[in-house]
Amino acid sequence: MLKETPYGAYSDENYFNTEADALNALLYAYDPLNNIEYGARFLFNLTDIPTNQYKSYNKGLETALYTWDVNPNTEEFLYFFKYAYLSISRANSVLENVAEMQNIPTRLQQQFLGEAYFLRAFNYFMLVRAYGSVPLHQKVVQSVNDGQAPYADIEEIYSFILKDLEMAISMMEISKQQGRADKVAAHALISKVYLTLASSKMTGSPGYDWVSGHEEMYDKAKDHAGEVLFNQNIYGLEPDLAKIYDVNHHNQGREHIFITSMSREGKGQEGNYSQLPQMYSLGLPAVYISSGLNSSNNVQPIIESGQSGFQYYRVDNDFYHQFADEDLRKRLMVTSIYNADGSLLAEWSEDNLNSSNPTLFAFYYPFVRKYTDPYSNGHRTSANLYLIRFAEVALAYAEAAGPTTEGYYWINEVRKRAGLGELPSNLSPEEFREAVWRELTFELAFEGHGLFELRRINRVVEEVTNKTVKAEYAYFFPIPQREIDLNPKN
């Protein structure tokens, strides 16, 4: 019999010995965000598909969220929940173990710990907005009993999130790296947390009656957003709207405060690389679009020629028509496709849905070009999810500041980049915030924010008009049944 000597096994006790160990553990905590069941796909399924942004057209490849025909066993609820907690568990491991390391530079140790605090807060912010009351894991799960953490109420979860983000801010420096967070990302996220508390309280959104006062929350949101807007020079509004979504500009792009890190050079499973372009593109073997947002004879493929799209995320035609014609963001929805030589192949029309021409029949909605990689490696692309952008922080500041000089400045800067004129200068606070909310809808469309934005302003049922909202889940999805079976609510 062949006898094999085991090489050993890694554990928390013998792994955290070097700087490389600490970094790898941190990157391991980031990794779930790239997974299909989290940021690579399911975030869109949970937050954008249930809104007016998408429509099924009674076609195949649709999930129950297109019709709100959901229940505690809906797949997206289970796996999104699972991968958020997977990231939390790994962040907890970093926090417990890296803090005890003696042979790592203090500055790096602080940065790694700050990122772990950020990640834990980021995931809990996702969870509380998705599900409401959820289990609160503050330490590494060591046993079955540890896995059965008590369900914390919404107020306790938000308190935990805010404490983690304050820790992250105190420990991190400004250090821009694609796929990772820094001090600016922590300020941006805590601003968004306070903004959610403020608007939810002000509008009477379910679950937020405990918030002390919306103006106090808005003041804090403004303060932290101001740190991003005024007290650093690494991030800023990208003047060229199209450049934000240029995959070769992701790493150094000023707009990107926190973005995923999938790459066309990634090996193995999706999540190391992205297939978001295929999810949005038409079901045709070769789709070429204009290389810029203005009319141009220069064309580029959505993905490498020969790779068909999945035609999964389908834009609602009525949502497309809500954009002003002069709004450049409207051109982020493609209405013309070309041959490789630049000649016109087809144009979108709502009548294409009834066409006998197979190309036109596939082109029955204007599809999103925010996720495009003309340099893809076969089916592997470098298209990423834009988790926090500078424009979002600018609009958060505007909402929090109200119709002040600074508030007008930042919303008008975002509008100017989109090719739009300035807002009227005499808006009331209520009218101004309505304008900001509308601007956020257009600016953040198809980026995984839609339902969360409607929930925080208490507009889910009245704003979602192209599908019938399941009222009991309008503001919080159900805890997945499998999770309740494993950890019953107390």
N, C-alpha and C positions, 0 to 999 in steps of 0.2 A: 504494500500500500504506500502510495506517495504521501509523505508527511510534509505539510507546508507550515512554515513558521509565520505567524501573523505579524504584520508590520506595526500593528498598533491601531488605535482609534483616537479620533479627535473628540474632545469634550471641552466644556468651558474651563475645566480645571487645568488642562494642558495645552490649550490652543493660544490663549491671549498672552503671548510672550514677546512679540516684536511689533514694530510699527506696521509692517506689512499685514500681520494678523489683524490688527485693529482696523486698518483700512478695508481689508477684505470682508470683515464682519459688517462694517458699515455699508459697503456696496451691496452685500447680501440683503441688508434691510431695505435698500432702495429697490431691489430687483422685482418684487411683486407688482410694483406700479406699472411695469412694462408688460405684465402678463395679459393674455387675451381676456381673462375674466375680470380684469381691473381696468387699467388705463388704455390697453390696446384696442378694446372693443366695448366691454360691458359698461363703462362709464357713459358712453354715448347711448347705449340701450336704456339705461336707467334714467338719464337726465334730459336727453334731447328727443329721442323717439316718442315719448309720451306727450310732447308738446306739438304746437302747430308747425314746427320746423319740418317735420317728416310726415309722409303719407304712404300707405301701403299700396294703393291702387289695386287692391285685391290680387296682388301678385304673390308668387312664392317667395321663399327666403325671408319670411317675416317672423318676428317673435310676438309673444302675447302682448308685449308692451305697445305695439302698434294700435291695439284695440282696448288696452287696459283690462284685458281678460286675464287678470293675474290673481294669485293666491299664495299662501305661504310656501308652496312647493315650486313656485316659479324659479327656473334655473338661474336667472340672473341675480335674484335676491340671495340665493345660497352662495354662489361663487364670489360675488362682489364682497359679501360679508366675510367669507373665508380668507380671501387674499388681503383684505384690509387688516385683519387680525394677524395674518402671517407676517406682514410688515411690522406691526406693533410688537409681536413677540420677538422679532429679530432686533428691533430698536431697543427693547428692554434688555436684551442680552448685551448689547453694546454699552448701555448705560450702567449696568451692574459690573461689567468686567473691565471695560476700558478705564473706568474711574479708579480701579485698583492697580493699574499698571504703573510700575516704577521706572521702566526703561524706555520711555517715550517722551519726546520733547513736550513740555507743558503746553506750548502754543498749539501743537497738533492735537494733543489730548483734548484741550478745550474745544477746538474746532469739531473734532469727531463727536464729542458729547453733545455739543450744540446742535449738530445735524441730526443726531438721534432724537433729541428733544423735539426738534422741528418735525421730523418724520412721524413721531408718535402723535403729535398734535394734529398734523395734516390728516392722518388716517382717522383719528377720532372726529375731526370736523366733517369728514366725508360720512362717517357712520351716523353721527347724530342728526345730520340733515337728511340722511336717507331713511333711518329707522327710528329716530327718537331715542328712547331709553334703550341702552345696550349695556352688556357686561363691561365693567371697567377693570382692565388688567394693568396693575401698576408695577408688576415685577415678573420675572421669568417664570413660566409655568414649569414646575418641577414634578408635579404629580397629578393624578386624576382629580383630586380635590381642588388643586389650584386651577384646573380648567373650568371649574364651576364657580366662576366669579359672580358676585351679586350684580344684578342689573342696577345701574345708577340712574337717577332721574336726570332730566335734561339740564337742569341748573348745575348739578354736580359735574356733569361731563364738560360743560362750557367752562366752569371754574378750573377744571383740570387742564383743559386746552390752553387757557390763558396763562396759567402758571408755567406750563411747558414752553410756551412761546416767549415768555419773559426770560426764562432760563436760556433759551436759544439765542435771544438777542444779546444777553450779557456775555455769552461765551464765544460767539462767532465773530469773524471779521468779514469784510467784503472780499469775496474770492469767487469770481464767476467761473463756473465749470458746468458744462452741459450735463444734465442728469443729476446734479447735486444742488443743495440749497446753501445759502450764505445769510449774512445778517440782513441784507436787503430783502431776501425772500421771507425771512421771519417777520420783518416789519410789514411787508405786503400782506402776509397771511393774517397777522393779528388785526390789521386794519379791516380785512374782509370779515373776520369774526365779529368785531365790534359793529361793523356795518350791518351784518345779519341780525345781531341783537337789536340794533336801533330800529331798523325798518320793520322787523317782525313785531316788536312792541308797538310801534307807531300805528301799524295797519291792523293789529289784532290777530296776527297769524296764530293758529293753534299751537299750543305748547310753550308760548313765550310770555304768558301773563306775569311771570315771576320777575321779569327784567325791571330794574328800578325806574329807569326813565330813558326815553329814546334820545333826548337831546344830549344827555351825559354820554351815552354810547356813541352818538355821532361825533361828539368832541374828541373822544379817544380814537375813533376811526380816522378822523382828520389829522390828529397828531402823528399817528404812525404812518399814514399815507404821505404826510408831509416829509417824514424822514426819507422816504423813497424819492420823492419829487425834488427835494431841495438840498439834501445833505449827502449826496454822492454824485459821481460823474461817470460811472461805469455803464449804467442803464439809462434809457431814455426812449422817447417816441422815435420809431424808425420812420423817417420821412417818406420812404417809398413803401406803400401798402403791400405791393406784391412781394417785396423783399422779405417781409416777415415770414412768408411761407416758402421761401426758397431753401431747399434742404441743404444746399452748400453754404448757407448763411446762418444755420442754426447755432453753430458753436460760438461764433463771435457776435451774433445779432444783439444789438442793444435792447431790443424789445423783450427778449426772452429772460424773464426773471427765474422761472422754474419750468423746465421742459424735460420730457423723457429722453432716453438716450439709446434708442434703437438705431441700428446701422445696417446698411445693405451688406456689410462685410460680416455680419453676425452669422454664426453657425448654429446648427441644431434647430430648436423649435422657434416658432414665431414668438416674439417677445424679445429675443436677441436682435431680431430684425422686425420690420413692420410690414403689414399688408393693408394698411389703411387706404392707400390709393386704390387698391382693388375693391375695397368695400364700398367706395363712393363712385367708382367709375362705371361706365356702361358695360353691358355684357357683350362686348365686341372684341375681336382679337387685336385690334390696333386702333387706338384713339389718340389723335393729335389735337392739341389746342394751341391758341395763340400764346407765344412765349411771354407776353406782357398783358396788362389789363386794358391797354388801348388797342385799337384795331391795328393789326400788324400782319405782314406776310410771313414773318418768322414764326415757325411752329415748333412744338416739341411734344414728345409723347407723354402721356400721363405716367406710364411705366414703360419699360423696355418693350420695343415692338415685338408683337407676337404673344404677349401676356394679356389674357382676357380679364376684364373686371368681373366682380361678383354681383354688382347691381343691388347691393343690400341696403345701403342708406339712401333713401329716395326723398328728395326735396319736395315739399308740398308746393305746387305751382302758385297757390294763393299767397303763401309766405313770400315767394319770390316777388310777387307784385306789390308787396308792402313797401319795398325799398324804392326810394325816389330814383328816377331814371338817371340823374346825374351822380348818384351815390356810387363811388368806385367799388364799394363792398358788394353791390349788386353784381358786378362783373366777376366776383369770386364764385359766382354760379355760372357755369358754362352753358351758352346757348348756341354755339357754333363749333363744329368739329371739322377737321381737315384731313386731307391725304398727306403723306409724307413729303410731297413736293410743294405743299402750301396751298394747293387748290381746295376749294370748299367741298367737303363731303356731304354734310347735312346740317340743317338748322333745327333747333328745337321748336316744336309747336305742340300745344295741348291736343291737337288733332292727331298727332303721331301715334297715340295710343290705339287708334283704329286703322292704322296704315297696313297695307299688305306688303310694303317694302320692309325687309327685315332690319335694315339699318335704321330707318325712321321709327319702326316699331320698338326698337331698343332705346330710342332717344325720346321718351315720353315725359321727361322732367328735366329741368336744368340741374346739372350735377355739380358738386362742390369741387373746387380746385385747390382748396387749402391744403390738401394732402396729395402731393404730386412729387414724383421722383423720376425725372427723365433719364437718370443715370442708374436706374435700378440694376441689380445683379439678378437677372431673371425675375423670379417672384419676390425676391428680397429687396426691400426699400429702406431708405433712411427717413421716411416721413415720421414725424413725432407728434405727440400730443402737447398742446400749449397749456400747461396747467396754471401758470400765472404770467400774464403779460403786463408790460408797463402801462398800456392803454387802460387796462382794467383798474389799475391803481389810480390812474389819473381820474377816471370816472368815479371811483370810490371817493376820492378827495372832493370832487365836485358835488356829489350827492351829500356828503357830510357837511361841506361848507355852505351849501345852499346858494341862493342868488346873490353872492358877494362878488367882488371883483375877481378873486382867486377862483371861485367856483365857476364863473363864466369863462375865465381864461382856459381852464383845463378841458371843459367840455367842448369849447370852440376849437381848441387845438386838435382834438380827436376828430371833430367834424371837418375841420379844414383839410386834414390829411385824406379824408374820404371824399373831398371835392365838394363839400356842402358849405353853405353860408353860415353866419353866426346866428345863434338863437336871438329872439326878441329880447331887448334889454329890460323890459318891465314886467317880467314874470313874477308871480307870487311864489312863496316857498313851496306850496303844493304843486303849482304848475311847473316849477323848475325841476323838482324831483321826478315828476312824471316824465319830463323831457329826458332826464338822465336815465331813467329806467328803460325808456324806448331806445335810447342810444346804446345801452348795454345789450339789448336784444339784438340789434343789428351788428354791433362790434364783436360780440362773443358767439354769434350763431355758429352752430356745428362744432363747438369746442368743448362740449360737455358741461355746460352751465345752466341750460334752459330751465329745467324743472326746479332746480335749487333757487334760481332767481324768482320764479313765480311763487314758490312757497314762501319766500321771505317777505314778499309784498302782499301775501294773502289774495292771490289772483288765479289760482290754479283752475277752479271750476269755470269761472267766467271767461278766462283768456283762452283756454283750450277748447276750440270750437270745431275742430275737424275730427274729433273722436269723442266718445262718451266716457268721461272720467269716472272711475270707480271711487265714489265719494269717500268710502272708509279708508282708502289708501292715498287720498289726494295729497295729504301733508306728511304722512309717514308710511313707508312700506312695512309690511309685516315682517317680524323676525322669521327667518327661515325655519320651517317646521323641524328639520333635522337638528338645528341648533337648539331649539326648545326641548327636543327629545333628549339631547345630551346634557343640556343645562337649563332645567325648567325655570321659568320666571318665579321670583320669590314675592 
